[in-house]
Structures are given as structure tokens and as C-alpha cells.
């Protein structure tokens, strides 16, 4: 599916479908579609339970996009996100196993909890639409859209 070629009528229908799941957030839904069409990404900052994850799920399901969710924590490694080469003894070689970033819509939950190295791996993928690992560069699927979330800084449950 090429979201960038959608005519206005199906786009309006998709927007209405997401709005029917996420009540009272029409402005946020409109901005999410605008980011996706503009080949950008979206950062949502809000309190827990305000529909950030629901928006990502509804958008992916409505548009038929591949979807993965990654909970960012301070011990999440870049390879946990991008994937890693694993040695396969039977073949006598390393085989790359793609990480959850290899999807069309990635929900990067609570990115403010991740280490700078992991955030850097995410930012490279967002900017370049590719992942560099183990000396190889691998393209990400099209479209590639990240919805990143974070809780407000003053939220007590957020770990630095």
C-alpha cells in the first residue's frame, strides 16, 4: 500500500474510522495522518491512559500496515530494536535476524527512557529509512512511520 497515493475520499474514510475508535481526539488523528502522508514521524506526549497506543493500533489496522510496539527502557540495546546477526552453526555463517523496527508502523513507547545509543539507532532509522548493523545497510519497509510516545517529564513513574 502506498499511503502517499491515496485519493481524498478513502483518506477521509480512514480518518473517520480511526476517529470512531479514538473518541475526542480528532485533531490528534488529523495530525497523525498528516505526518504519515508527509513521510514524517509523530511524537505524542501525554499522561498514561490518554489513547496514545490506541491511536497507533487504530491507524495501523485501518490502513492495513504492519505494526510493532517496542517498550523503551534504560536497558534496551540498539540491537534489540534493529536486529542482530546470529551465528547459524549448520550453515557456518552469521544470519541477520531483523528486529521490531522492520515494520511499517512502529510504536516506540516511552522513548525518553532509552539510552542515548538506542535513541540514536531509532533516529537513524527515522531519518535515513534504513538500519546499519554488522557492516551492512538494510532498507526499512515503505511506508515507514514511527509514532513515539513519552510521558510528561514531571510524571513520577518515568525513569531517566
matplotlib code that plots the C-alpha trace (Angstrom):
import matplotlib.pyplot as plt

x = [0.0, 1.3, -0.3, 1.1, -1.1, -4.4, -7.2, -9.1, -12.3, -10.6, -8.4, -11.4, -12.9, -9.8, -9.7, -13.3, -12.6, -9.7, -11.8, -14.6, -12.1, -10.4, -13.1, -12.5, -9.0, -9.9, -7.1, -4.5, -5.8, -5.7, -2.1, -1.1, -2.4, -0.6, 2.7, 2.3, 1.4, 4.3, 6.7, 7.5, 7.0, 5.0, 5.9, 3.0, 3.5, 0.6, -0.4, -0.8, -4.2, -4.9, -5.0, -1.5, -1.3, -4.9, -4.1, -1.2, -3.1, -6.1, -4.0, -2.1, -5.3, -7.3, -4.6, -3.5, 0.0, 2.5, 2.7, 5.2, 5.4, 8.6, 8.6, 11.7, 13.6, 17.0, 18.4, 17.0, 20.0, 20.2, 20.3, 17.1, 15.5, 17.3, 18.1, 21.3, 23.4, 23.2, 25.7, 23.9, 26.2, 24.6, 25.3, 28.6, 27.7, 26.0, 22.4, 20.7, 17.5, 15.6, 14.4, 10.9, 11.9, 11.4, 7.7, 5.6, 4.3, 6.4, 5.1, 8.2, 6.7, 8.3, 11.4, 12.6, 13.5, 16.0, 19.8, 21.3, 22.7, 19.3, 17.7, 20.4, 19.6, 16.0, 16.8, 19.0, 16.1, 13.7, 15.9, 17.5, 14.7, 17.4, 19.3, 23.0, 24.3, 27.1, 28.7, 25.5, 22.8, 19.2, 16.3, 13.1, 9.7, 7.5, 5.8, 7.9, 6.2, 7.2, 4.8, 7.0, 5.5, 6.6, 5.0, 5.4, 8.8, 7.2, 5.4, 6.8, 6.7, 9.1, 12.7, 15.5]
y = [0.0, 3.4, 5.8, 8.8, 8.0, 7.7, 9.9, 12.2, 10.1, 7.0, 9.1, 10.8, 7.3, 6.1, 9.2, 8.7, 5.0, 6.0, 8.7, 6.2, 4.2, 7.2, 9.5, 13.2, 13.2, 14.3, 16.9, 14.3, 11.9, 14.5, 15.3, 11.6, 11.3, 14.5, 13.2, 9.8, 11.4, 13.9, 11.0, 12.3, 10.8, 11.7, 12.3, 12.1, 13.4, 12.8, 11.2, 7.4, 6.2, 9.0, 7.0, 7.2, 3.4, 3.1, 5.7, 3.8, 0.5, 2.0, 3.7, 0.6, -1.6, 0.9, 1.3, -2.4, -1.6, -3.9, -3.0, -3.5, -2.0, -1.6, -0.6, 1.6, 1.0, 2.1, -1.4, -1.7, -2.1, -0.8, -4.4, -5.2, -2.7, -3.1, -6.8, -8.8, -11.3, -14.7, -17.5, -20.5, -23.5, -25.7, -23.1, -21.9, -18.3, -15.3, -14.7, -11.4, -11.5, -8.3, -6.5, -5.0, -1.8, -3.7, -2.8, -0.2, 1.4, 1.3, 2.4, 3.5, 3.7, 5.9, 6.8, 9.1, 6.1, 4.7, 5.2, 7.7, 4.9, 3.3, 6.6, 7.2, 3.9, 4.9, 8.4, 6.9, 4.7, 7.6, 9.9, 7.5, 4.9, 2.2, 0.4, 0.0, -3.0, -5.5, -3.6, -3.8, -1.3, -2.6, -0.6, -0.4, -1.1, 1.5, 3.4, 3.6, 5.6, 5.9, 7.0, 7.8, 8.4, 9.8, 10.8, 14.3, 15.0, 15.7, 12.3, 10.4, 7.0, 7.9, 6.7, 8.7]
z = [0.0, -0.9, 1.5, -0.4, -3.4, -1.5, -3.0, -0.7, -0.3, 1.0, 3.2, 4.7, 5.3, 7.0, 9.2, 10.2, 11.0, 13.4, 14.9, 15.7, 17.8, 19.5, 20.6, 21.2, 19.6, 16.0, 16.0, 17.0, 14.4, 11.7, 12.7, 12.6, 9.1, 8.1, 9.5, 7.7, 4.3, 4.7, 5.3, 8.8, 12.2, 15.3, 18.9, 21.4, 24.9, 27.2, 30.5, 30.7, 29.5, 27.2, 23.9, 22.5, 22.0, 20.8, 18.1, 16.8, 16.8, 15.1, 12.4, 11.6, 11.5, 9.4, 6.8, 6.8, 7.9, 9.6, 13.2, 16.1, 19.5, 21.5, 25.1, 25.6, 28.8, 30.0, 29.3, 25.8, 23.4, 19.8, 18.6, 20.5, 18.2, 14.9, 15.0, 15.1, 13.2, 14.8, 14.0, 12.5, 13.1, 10.4, 7.8, 9.3, 8.9, 10.5, 9.5, 10.2, 12.2, 11.8, 14.9, 15.5, 13.7, 10.4, 10.1, 8.5, 11.7, 14.8, 18.2, 20.1, 23.6, 26.2, 24.2, 26.9, 29.0, 26.4, 26.5, 24.0, 21.9, 21.5, 20.7, 18.1, 16.4, 16.3, 14.9, 12.2, 11.1, 11.2, 9.2, 6.7, 6.5, 6.8, 9.5, 9.6, 11.6, 11.3, 8.3, 6.2, 5.5, 5.3, 3.9, 6.0, 4.5, 2.9, 4.3, 7.5, 10.2, 13.8, 16.5, 19.5, 22.9, 26.2, 29.4, 30.6, 32.3, 35.7, 35.7, 38.7, 37.0, 34.3, 34.9, 33.4]

ax = plt.figure().add_subplot(projection="3d")
ax.plot(x, y, z, "-o")
ax.set_aspect("equal")
plt.show()
